[in-house]
Amino acid sequence: MKVGLNGSVKEASEAVISVYDHGFLYGLGLFETFRTYGGLPYLLDRHLGRLQAGCDQLGIQYRGEQKRMTEQVTELLAANGLSDGYVRLTVSAGVGELGLPTGDYVRPTELLLVKSLPPFNQSASMQGRELRLLQTRRNTPEGDVRFKSLHYMNNMIAKRELLASSPPAGAEGLMLTKEGWLAEGIVSNLFYVKDGVLYTPSIDTGILPGVTRGRVIELAREAGHPVQEGHFTWEELVRADEIWMTNSIQELIPITALSGNGNGRSMAIQIGDGCAGELTRSLLGLYQADASGHVGIE
């Protein structure tokens, strides 16, 4: 497997990062995951914009230029024999002294990884997945909004809780805030529909401002669907007509079953008729058409 390290393509076994990199020592770094369509990254400008905003707050002097990154992704896909792929871009603070910094990081480390996209079966995916309520609460964000940071421990703990419950294949876990509001999945943002209105937790609950989340909100509003961002409860979610999760790799993931322990009792709830709902299908179609028609442009 070949990787991109600071702009150069290398064998993974030859790529070396210092033990004094503050991404390793203190988790000081950020990452973005996105995918390609037709070999080109989708919504790359938004991913780079989020990454840049986080780097600015952390004092990491990094500039992710869209044209350069597109060229690097294309080169790395070809080097690994892939026409399309799952891409992870990581920027860590770079080498520093042992101890907390006294100034900005001027030589960050940039790491680019690719792998094959997960297999996709449209018919099977429309049967939906299970969303399991977790006891692990979403921690508070690192700054005013949540960074997509290398400090991923809260998500890891949530994942371990999910796996310990022996979930069905493909199940996602749902975290609440410490106040009990709906937050997000382990690797996804949450949407639900009730009486024709789309609801999604607001950014001030401490969730990640997902790039796919933002584009789905735009597409829904452009299509004339009302969208409300706010503070919502598990009790409201169980009454939903449709539910889906979003992330940049899997797009819109229909949720057709809820499970977990709510109000001290175990529950298993079917959503709708057990298949992806009409609005879920419609917005997935709009998203896929947008991705196929605008790669490398937005």
N, C-alpha and C positions, 0 to 999 in steps of 0.2 A: 504494500500500500504506500502510495506517495502522498505527501502532505506539503502544504505551503508554509514556510517559516520566514517571516520578515521579507516577503516578496520573492523568495526562491523556492523552487520545487525540489524536494529531497525525499529520499527513502525515509519512511517513518523511523527506522532503526538508526538513522544518521542525524535526525533532528534532535538538537540538544538545547535545553533551557536551563539556565543557572539555578542552583539551589538557593541563591540569594535573590531570585526574582520575588518581588513582593506579592505577586499573584499566588505563589506557592506559600510564602511565609505568613501572609496575612489575608489571603483571599481577595486581594485588591485587584480586581479586574472585572471585565464585563464580557458578555458574549451575545451573539445573535444566531438564531437558527432560521434558515429559510430554504426554499426549494427552487428548482429551476423548472421552467416549461419551455420546451423547444431549445434547451441548452442555455437559456438566459434566466437570471434571477428575477423573481417577481417582487415588486414593491421594495426593491433594494434601497431606494432613496429614503424610505421611511425607516427601514432597519438601521441604515447608517446614521440617520438623524437622531434616532433614539440612543444609539451607541455614543454618538458625539456628545449629546447632552449629558449623559452619564459620565463620560470621560472629563468633561469640563468641570463638573461638580467635584470629581475626585482628584483633580489636579494632574490628570494624565494627558500629556500633550500629544494627541493623536488626531489625525485628519484622514478620514476614510473617503476617498474620492471615488465616485460611482463608476466612472469609465475604467479606472485602474482596477477596481475590484471586480468588475464584470470580466475584464480580460484575464485576471488571475483565476477566477472561478472556471472560465472556459478552458484555460490551460490545464488546470488541475483535474477537471473532469476527463479531458482527453488523455492525460497521463495515467489515469486509472481505468481507462477503457469504458467510460460511462458517457452516455448521451444526455442523461438527466440525472439529478441527484439531490440528496439531502446534504445541505451545506451548514457547517458551523464555523463562524468567525469569532475568534477569541482575541481580546486585547488585554494583556496583563500589564501591570505597572512597570515592569522591567526591574533590572538589578538595582538594589539599594543596600545601604548598611543595615546591620542587624539593629532593630529598633524602629520606632515610628518616624515617618519622614518629617523633615523641616522645610521642605519646599516642594515644587512640582516635580513630576517624573518626566524627564525630557527624552528618554529613550525606551519607550514601551516595546513590548514583545507582541508581534502579530502572528497568530497561528490560524491557518485555514485547513479545515478537514472536510472531506466529502465521503459519502457512502451511498449505496444503492437506496432508492426509495422503497418503502415497504410495498409489498404486493397489494393491489387494489381490485376488489370485485364489487362493482356497482350494485348488483342485485343483493349480495350478501350484506353490504354496508347499510342498505336501506332497512334491514331488519333491526338495526340499531344496537346499542350497547347498554350496559348497566352502569349507573352512577351510584356509588356507595358513599353514604355519609360517614365521615371520619371523625374521630374524637380529637385528632391533632388539629389545633387551631392555627389559622394563618397568623404568622408573626407580623409585627409592625414593619413598615418599609424602612429602608436604610436612610432615606432622605424625605423630601416632601412627597415624592412618588417612589414607587418601588423600582429599583434597578434590576436588570437581568444580570445579576452579579455572579461571580464565582463562588460566593458564599451561599450555597444551595442546600444547606443542612435541613431547613424546615421542610423542603420538598422531599428530601431523602427520608426523613422520619415518617412523613405522610405515606410515602411509597412503601416503606417497610410495614406500616400498619395495614395498608391495603393488602399486601401480599400475605400477611399473617392470617387474614380472614378468608383465605382460599377463594378468591373471587373468580367468576367465569372469565374466559379468555377475552381480552380487550377491555375489561372493566376499567373505569376511571374512578378516582377518589375525589370527593368534594370536601373542601375545608370551609369552615365558618370563621368569622372574626371572633375575637375574645368576647365581643358583645352579643354574639349569636347571629349576626347578619350573614347572609350568603356571601361567599367570597369567590373562590375559583377552584378549578381542579389542580391536580399535581402538575400537569403540563398543559393546561388549557383554560380558556375563559368560558364563562357560562352565559347562556341565553335561554329564556323561556317565553312562551306565548300563552296569553289568556285573553279570550274574547277579542282576538284580532290585534292585540297590542303586544309588541315585543318589549320584554324587560331584561335588563342586564345590570349587574352590580356596578355602581359608580366607582371611579378611580379612587375617591376618597375613603373607600373601605380598605385600601391598602393593597389592592390587586395590581398585577402587572398591566400596564397600558398596552395590551397586545396589538400588534400591527394588524393581524387578521381581524381581531375584534373591531378595530376602528374602521376597516374597509367594509366589513359586513354591516355595520351601523349606517355607513354612507349609502351602500347599495340598497338597504331596506328603505331608507328615507327617500332616495331617488325614485323608488318604485311605489311610493305613496303609503308605506306602512308606518304607523306611529311607533316611535321608540322612546321608552322611558328608562333613564339611568337613575338608580337610587339605592336605597337600603331595603332589602327584602328578606323574608324569613323562609325557613324550611317548610313551614306550614303552607305558605303561598306556593312554593315550588311543587308540592305534592298535588296541588289542584290544577296544575298547568295542563293546557291542551297539547302543547308540544315543548320539547326541550332539545337543545343541542349544545355542543361544546365547540370551540374553535381553537385551532393553532395553525401555524404556517405550513406544517408538513401534511397534516391530515385534513386541512380545510374545515368543513363543517361536519361534525360527527353526531349523527342522530342518537339521542338517548331515549330508549323506550321502556326502561325499568329503573326504579329507584329502590335502594335497599339501605339498611343500616339500623341504628338504634336512635329513634327519635322519641322524646318525652319518656325515656326510660324503658321503651319496649322495642322489640325487634319488628321490622316491617319490610314488606316486599310489595311494591306498587307498580302496576303496569300503567304506562302513559299512553293515552289515546288507544288506538287499536293494536298496539304492539309493533307498528311499523313507522317509518319516518313520516312526519306529517306533511301536509300540502305546502305550508310556508317554508319548512325546512328544505324540501326538494326544490322549491322555486328559488330560494336564495342560494342554494348550492349551485344550481345551474347558472345563475347570474355571476357568482363568484368565479366559477370555472371558465365561463365565457370571457370574463374580464381578464383573468390570468392568461388565457390563451391569446387574447387579442392585444394585450398591452405590455407584455414582458419587455423589460429593458427600457420602458418609456417613463413610467411613473416614478 
